[in-house]
Amino acid sequence: MPQFAPKPSTATAYRPDYIVDGWSTPHFTVRAASVRGYSHRYGGEPRQDDVAVAWHRPSGAVLFAVADGVGEAELSHIGATSACRAAIGAMTAGLDGPRHEVDWEGLLESAAWQICEQARISLELPKIDQTAAEEHMASTLVAGMVLPRPDGPWVQLVQVGDSSAWMLNTRSRRFRCLAPTKYRRGEEVISNAVVALPRLPPVDVKSGLISPEEVLLVGTDGFGDPLSDGENAVGAHFAAALAGVPPALKFANDLDFSFETWDDDRTLFALWPYRIEGRWA
């Protein structure tokens, strides 16, 4: 890939080239980064991906949201940010509520509504217009949480569009997809990639335990497409890089890679659970 100086973003609001975050709780260590792709850097377009991560102190849960603004939608970077913030807010409200659980259907409805409301404000519309929101601010979303339990960390997540989630087994160095973007009905291959908020697909909550050898990864297609099934140079690199917890800036630097023709924005969230003498912390 030829070297060039990135152009500043044309977004009207501040939109940094990349963001990075990393911290630890008594049960988990997390890393998160969102990096503007080479095509957007060259064209001066804003980073359309976004990520939000939070710790829910009373339950010990780590909450996460990863979004990818649809490329054809001119304000999709605002849609991605709106979806992430709304998802974190909905999970926090659910865990703080009387039942201490997340309403996943309500979470997606909240994210869709927030995109529509932001479109109304940004486009100066007299009222909410879902069609206009979809045209200008459509975004994918993967949102979920990891809850510490005596039998191990329990992950729950929902997905809209072609962002996805994986488990990386640090022993076998293989990736297992938790949220496929394509699935089969008989011999027909069906993809949910065309679905994006504010459209609301049927809610399918994915859940399961994280084993002692696994790291949870959640990312946009800018990471998932070059990763593929993990049996390539990208998979080998990240399997080695994420076998332990890297410094936050190295995590972001690793994500800012060049591989063949993939030049989209890349966003990745990773979570490592603590283990003490073979037991869960």
HELIX and SHEET records of a PDB file:
HELIX    1   1 TYR A   38  GLY A   43  1                                   6    
HELIX    2   2 SER A   76  ASP A   96  1                                  21    
HELIX    3   3 TRP A  104  SER A  122  1                                  19    
HELIX    4   4 GLN A  130  MET A  137  1                                   8    
HELIX    5   5 ASP A  221  LEU A  227  1                                   7    
HELIX    6   6 ALA A  233  ALA A  241  1                                   9    
HELIX    7   7 ALA A  248  LEU A  255  1                                   8    
SHEET    1   A 6 TYR A  18  SER A  24  0                                        
SHEET    2   A 6 PHE A  28  VAL A  35 -1                                        
SHEET    3   A 6 ARG A 266  PRO A 273 -1                                        
SHEET    4   A 6 GLU A 214  GLY A 219 -1                                        
SHEET    5   A 6 SER A 164  ASN A 169 -1                                        
SHEET    6   A 6 ARG A 174  CYS A 177 -1                                        
SHEET    1   B 5 ASP A  49  HIS A  56  0                                        
SHEET    2   B 5 ALA A  61  ASP A  68 -1                                        
SHEET    3   B 5 LEU A 141  LEU A 147 -1                                        
SHEET    4   B 5 TRP A 154  VAL A 160 -1                                        
SHEET    5   B 5 LYS A 206  LEU A 209 -1                                        
SHEET    1   C 2 LYS A 182  ARG A 185  0                                        
SHEET    2   C 2 GLU A 188  SER A 191 -1                                        
SHEET    1   D 2 ARG A 275  ILE A 276  0                                        
SHEET    2   D 2 ARG A 279  TRP A 280 -1                                        
END                                                                             
